[in-house]
């Protein structure tokens, strides 16, 4: 393979990453700042009513995730991103004119429907355009842009939150309009060759049943997906109260911990992705999961602030390694004809795990005290690490999902197709 082919074709998938970044910037500002400001200042909603309204977005995103992935495989990557940006722009345009809470909730729900294809479509397009030996690096770029966009959207809208909310809705509308323009003009059409064409000729129900059959064969992968995000959900509602109440930390100290962990993770995702392209994914995953589990156990018992900074830094490094490695592994299990659909199903499993976490966390904390959720999350990660240390076949990927070697499989398939046509004549 020529050197150019071995590299990452940045121009072929970065436009989709730009679309996703613009959309997630807008979502970060809308969900975490603007809806709350608009609900309180314009519609006079209570915090509980605003929380329920925001949950309509999550409900729509989860419920439509698998269907949107199937449509991305059937209609093509560009068409799905154009739909997502068009729907997001239209629903956002109606929000400042909503006269009641249920009208706003309906628009937020439809906005979630429009946003649901973005993540799996961009990851599927990345797999379409990037060779398997470079995908961890490419996935690192995707997720760095994704998280940075959400964080920047939150921070910018926080700084502008005193402005008129209709002006802020207009600012986010410009974001979606630019994203729509990029999606319609620069994002490549479809995936590799006639893959989408073959998938599009199959009935949608048949495609869904086939994907479900493939998913049942990946039980170990699915359980890992659910459990990893379950640990995040276990800690999300208790982390800040634990650090303030049990550890006695002030807001400045918590901010330092957030920078030490989150900043380190964001800065290392791309370099760790490069490492994952060169080293065994299995042992990188096992070691990072085990390190995360040990860190959480340490957080439950450590009261020294310098030690806490060190533990959080290790957790940030481990997360930066898990993220690109894990998602590159998922791409090895997403069949070429069903990439977006399979990725959507994987993401739905992750969301279900995250949603199950807070309820479980409350039960565990009530029964075993404030350290309980940390020790439970630690135990889950250590068990996954132990199981995955014996799961070498899973890390080689699904043979049916692997891309054919150029010049080998597809010409043979073409010859078989010609021979079968001649036989039919």
C-alpha positions in Angstrom: 0.0 0.0 0.0 1.3 3.4 -0.9 2.3 5.8 1.8 -0.6 8.1 0.9 -3.1 5.3 1.3 -1.7 4.4 4.7 -2.4 7.9 6.0 -5.7 9.3 7.2 -7.7 11.0 4.4 -8.5 14.1 6.5 -10.4 15.9 3.8 -12.8 13.1 3.4 -14.1 13.0 7.0 -13.2 16.3 8.6 -16.2 18.1 7.0 -18.5 15.7 8.9 -16.5 16.3 12.1 -17.0 20.1 11.5 -20.7 19.5 11.1 -20.8 17.5 14.4 -18.7 20.1 16.2 -21.0 23.0 15.2 -24.1 21.0 16.2 -22.6 19.9 19.5 -21.5 23.5 20.3 -25.1 24.5 19.8 -26.4 21.5 21.9 -24.0 22.3 24.7 -25.3 25.8 24.9 -29.0 24.9 24.4 -29.3 22.1 26.8 -27.1 23.3 29.7 -27.7 27.0 29.6 -30.3 28.5 27.2 -33.3 26.3 27.9 -33.0 27.0 31.6 -32.5 30.7 31.0 -35.5 30.9 28.6 -37.7 28.8 30.8 -37.1 30.9 33.9 -37.1 34.4 32.3 -39.7 34.0 29.6 -42.0 31.1 30.4 -41.6 31.4 34.2 -41.0 27.7 34.6 -39.8 26.0 37.8 -36.5 24.1 37.9 -38.4 20.8 38.0 -40.4 21.8 34.9 -37.2 22.8 33.1 -35.6 19.5 34.0 -38.5 17.5 32.6 -38.4 19.6 29.4 -34.7 18.9 28.9 -35.3 15.2 29.5 -37.6 15.2 26.4 -34.4 15.7 24.3 -32.7 12.6 25.9 -35.8 10.5 25.5 -36.1 11.4 21.8 -32.4 10.9 21.2 -32.5 7.4 22.7 -35.8 6.2 21.2 -34.8 7.2 17.7 -31.1 6.3 17.8 -31.4 2.8 16.2 -33.9 3.9 13.5 -31.7 6.9 12.6 -28.7 4.7 12.2 -30.6 2.4 9.8 -31.7 5.3 7.8 -28.1 6.6 7.6 -27.1 3.3 6.1 -30.0 3.3 3.7 -30.0 7.0 2.6 -26.3 7.8 2.9 -24.2 9.8 5.3 -24.6 13.2 3.6 -28.3 12.9 3.3 -28.7 12.0 7.0 -26.5 14.9 8.2 -28.5 17.3 6.0 -31.7 16.0 7.5 -30.3 16.3 11.0 -29.1 19.9 10.5 -32.3 20.9 8.7 -34.5 19.5 11.5 -32.4 21.0 14.2 -32.5 24.4 12.6 -36.3 24.3 12.1 -37.1 23.1 15.7 -34.6 25.6 17.2 -36.2 28.4 15.2 -39.6 27.7 16.9 -38.4 27.5 20.5 -38.2 31.3 21.3 -41.9 31.6 20.0 -43.3 28.7 22.2 -46.1 30.1 24.3 -46.4 27.2 26.7 -44.3 24.5 28.3 -45.8 21.6 26.2 -45.2 23.4 23.0 -41.6 23.9 24.1 -41.3 20.2 25.1 -42.7 19.1 21.7 -40.0 21.2 20.0 -37.3 19.9 22.3 -38.4 16.3 21.5 -38.3 16.9 17.8 -34.9 18.6 18.2 -33.7 15.4 19.9 -35.1 13.3 17.0 -33.2 15.5 14.6 -29.9 15.2 16.6 -30.0 11.5 17.1 -28.3 10.5 13.8 -25.3 12.8 14.2 -23.0 10.8 16.3 -23.4 7.3 14.7 -23.4 8.9 11.2 -20.1 10.7 11.7 -18.5 7.6 13.3 -19.7 5.4 10.4 -18.4 7.9 7.8 -15.0 7.8 9.7 -15.0 4.0 9.4 -15.9 4.3 5.7 -13.0 6.6 4.9 -10.2 5.6 7.3 -8.4 2.2 7.2 -8.7 0.0 10.3 -5.0 0.5 11.3 -5.6 4.3 11.6 -9.1 4.4 13.1 -8.1 4.8 16.7 -6.3 8.0 15.8 -9.3 9.2 13.7 -11.8 8.4 16.5 -9.6 10.3 18.9 -9.9 13.4 16.6 -13.7 12.9 16.4 -14.2 12.7 20.2 -11.8 15.5 21.0 -13.8 17.8 18.7 -17.1 16.4 20.1 -16.3 17.1 23.8 -14.5 20.4 23.1 -17.5 21.6 21.1 -20.0 20.8 24.0 -17.7 22.4 26.6 -17.2 25.6 24.5 -20.9 25.8 23.8 -21.6 25.7 27.5 -19.0 28.2 28.4 -19.9 30.7 25.6 -23.6 30.6 26.4 -22.8 31.0 30.1 -20.8 34.2 29.4 -23.6 35.5 27.1 -26.5 34.3 29.3 -27.6 37.8 30.4 -28.4 38.7 26.8 -31.9 38.4 25.4 -32.7 34.8 24.9 -34.1 35.3 21.4 -30.7 36.7 20.4 -29.0 33.6 21.8 -31.4 31.3 19.9 -30.5 33.3 16.8 -26.8 32.7 17.5 -27.3 29.0 17.8 -29.4 29.1 14.6 -26.4 30.5 12.7 -24.4 27.5 14.0 -26.9 25.1 12.6 -27.2 27.0 9.3 -23.4 26.9 8.8 -23.4 23.2 9.7 -26.2 22.6 7.1 -24.2 24.3 4.4 -21.1 22.2 5.1 -23.2 19.0 5.2 -24.9 19.8 1.9 -21.7 20.7 0.0 -18.6 19.2 1.6 -19.5 15.9 3.3 -18.9 12.9 1.0 -21.8 11.0 -0.3 -22.4 7.5 1.1 -19.6 5.1 2.2 -17.4 2.7 0.2 -18.7 1.9 -3.2 -22.0 0.0 -3.5 -22.2 -0.9 0.2 -25.1 1.5 0.8 -26.7 0.4 -2.5 -26.9 -3.2 -1.4 -28.2 -2.3 2.0 -30.8 0.0 0.5 -32.4 -2.8 -1.5 -33.2 -4.8 1.6 -36.4 -4.3 3.5 -35.9 -2.2 6.6 -37.4 -4.9 8.9 -35.0 -7.5 7.5 -32.0 -5.2 8.1 -33.2 -4.6 11.7 -33.6 -8.3 12.4 -30.2 -9.1 10.9 -28.6 -6.4 13.1 -30.4 -7.8 16.2 -29.1 -11.3 15.4 -25.5 -9.9 15.1 -26.0 -8.0 18.3 -27.0 -11.1 20.3 -23.7 -12.7 19.1 -21.8 -9.8 20.7 -23.1 -10.2 24.3 -19.7 -9.7 25.9 -19.2 -6.4 24.0 -22.7 -5.2 24.8 -22.4 -6.0 28.5 -19.1 -4.1 28.5 -20.8 -1.1 26.8 -23.6 -1.1 29.4 -21.3 -1.5 32.4 -18.8 1.2 31.5 -21.4 3.9 31.2 -23.2 2.4 34.3 -20.1 3.3 36.3 -20.3 6.9 35.0 -24.0 7.1 35.9 -23.2 5.7 39.4 -20.8 8.6 40.1 -22.5 11.5 38.3 -25.0 12.4 41.0 -22.7 11.8 44.0 -19.3 13.0 42.9 -19.6 16.7 43.7 -21.5 16.1 47.0 -18.9 13.5 48.1 -16.0 15.8 47.4 -17.6 18.7 49.2 -19.2 16.8 52.2 -17.0 13.7 52.8 -13.7 15.0 51.6 -14.3 18.6 52.7 -13.0 20.2 49.5 -13.9 23.8 48.4 -15.1 24.8 45.0 -11.6 26.0 44.0 -10.1 22.6 44.9 -12.9 20.8 42.9 -12.1 23.0 39.9 -8.4 22.0 40.2 -9.4 18.3 40.2 -11.7 18.9 37.1 -8.9 20.6 35.2 -6.4 17.8 36.2 -8.7 15.1 35.1 -10.8 16.6 32.3 -8.0 18.7 30.8 -5.6 15.9 30.8 -8.1 13.5 29.2 -9.0 16.1 26.5 -5.4 16.8 25.7 -4.4 13.1 25.5 -7.2 11.5 23.5 -5.5 12.0 20.1 -2.0 10.8 21.3 -3.6 7.8 23.0 -5.5 7.1 19.9 -2.2 6.9 18.0 -0.9 4.5 20.6 -4.0 2.3 20.2 -3.3 2.0 16.5 0.2 0.6 17.3 -0.3 -1.5 20.4 -2.6 -4.4 21.2 -6.1 -3.0 21.9 -6.9 -5.8 24.3 -4.1 -5.0 26.8 -4.5 -1.3 26.4 -8.2 -1.7 27.3 -7.6 -4.2 30.1 -4.9 -2.0 31.7 -6.9 1.2 31.4 -10.1 -0.3 32.9 -8.1 -1.8 35.7 -6.4 1.5 36.4 -9.7 3.3 36.4 -11.1 0.7 38.9 -8.2 1.1 41.2 -8.4 4.9 41.1 -12.1 4.8 42.1 -11.3 2.6 45.0 -8.5 5.0 46.0 -10.9 8.0 45.8 -13.2 6.3 48.3 -10.5 6.2 51.0 -8.0 9.0 50.2 -8.3 12.3 52.0 -5.0 13.9 50.9 -5.6 16.6 48.3 -2.3 16.0 46.5 -3.0 12.3 46.3 -6.5 13.1 44.9 -4.9 15.2 42.2 -2.6 12.3 41.3 -5.5 9.8 41.2 -7.7 12.1 39.1 -4.8 12.6 36.7 -4.4 8.8 36.3 -8.1 8.5 35.7 -7.9 11.2 33.0 -5.1 9.4 31.2 -7.0 6.1 31.4 -10.2 7.6 30.0 -8.2 9.2 27.2 -7.0 5.7 26.3 -10.3 3.9 26.8 -12.3 6.3 24.5 -10.5 5.9 21.2 -9.6 2.3 21.8 -13.1 1.3 22.7 -14.8 3.1 19.8 -12.2 1.7 17.3 -13.1 -1.7 18.7 -16.8 -1.0 18.1 -16.0 -0.2 14.4 -14.4 -3.6 14.1 -17.8 -5.1 15.1 -20.0 -2.8 12.9 -20.8 -4.7 9.7 -20.0 -2.7 6.5 -23.6 -2.7 5.4 -25.0 -1.8 8.8 -22.3 0.5 10.2 -24.5 3.4 11.3 -27.2 1.0 12.5 -24.8 -1.1 14.6 -23.1 2.0 16.0 -26.5 3.4 16.9 -27.4 0.2 18.8 -24.1 0.3 20.6 -24.7 4.0 21.6 -28.2 3.1 22.8 -26.7 0.4 25.1 -24.3 3.1 26.5 -27.2 5.5 27.1 -29.2 2.8 28.9 -26.3 2.1 31.2 -25.8 5.8 32.0 -29.5 6.2 32.7 -29.5 3.2 35.1 -26.6 4.6 37.1 -28.2 7.4 39.1 -31.1 5.2 40.4 -28.6 2.5 41.4 -26.3 5.0 42.9 -29.0 6.3 45.3 -29.9 2.8 46.4 -26.2 1.9 47.0 -25.4 5.1 48.9 -28.4 4.6 51.1 -27.4 1.1 52.0 -23.6 1.3 52.1 -22.9 4.9 52.7 -21.1 7.6 50.6 -18.3 5.3 49.6 -20.6 2.7 48.2 -21.1 4.1 44.7 -17.3 4.5 44.3 -16.6 0.9 45.4 -19.4 -0.4 43.3 -18.1 1.4 40.2 -14.6 0.2 41.0 -15.8 -3.4 41.3 -17.6 -3.2 37.9 -14.6 -1.9 36.1 -12.2 -4.4 37.7 -14.6 -7.3 36.8 -14.8 -6.1 33.2 -11.0 -5.8 33.0 -10.6 -9.4 34.3 -13.1 -10.8 31.9 -11.7 -8.9 28.9 -8.2 -10.2 29.7 -9.5 -13.6 28.4 -11.5 -12.2 25.5 -8.9 -12.1 22.7 -11.3 -13.1 19.9 -13.5 -10.1 20.7 -10.6 -7.7 20.1 -9.9 -9.2 16.7 -13.3 -8.0 15.5 -16.2 -9.6 13.7 -14.8 -11.3 10.5 -18.0 -10.3 8.7 -17.5 -6.6 9.7 -13.9 -6.3 8.5 -13.3 -4.4 5.3 -12.0 -6.4 2.3 -8.4 -6.1 1.3 -8.3 -3.9 -1.8 -7.7 -5.9 -4.9 -8.7 -9.2 -3.4 -12.3 -9.8 -2.3 -14.3 -7.3 -4.3 -12.9 -8.2 -7.8 -13.7 -11.8 -7.0 -17.2 -10.9 -6.0 -17.6 -9.0 -9.3 -16.5 -12.0 -11.3 -19.0 -14.2 -9.4 -21.7 -11.7 -10.1 -20.9 -11.7 -13.9 -20.8 -15.5 -13.9 -24.1 -15.8 -12.2 -25.7 -13.3 -14.6 -24.4 -15.4 -17.6 -25.7 -18.6 -16.0 -29.2 -17.0 -15.6 -29.1 -16.0 -19.3 
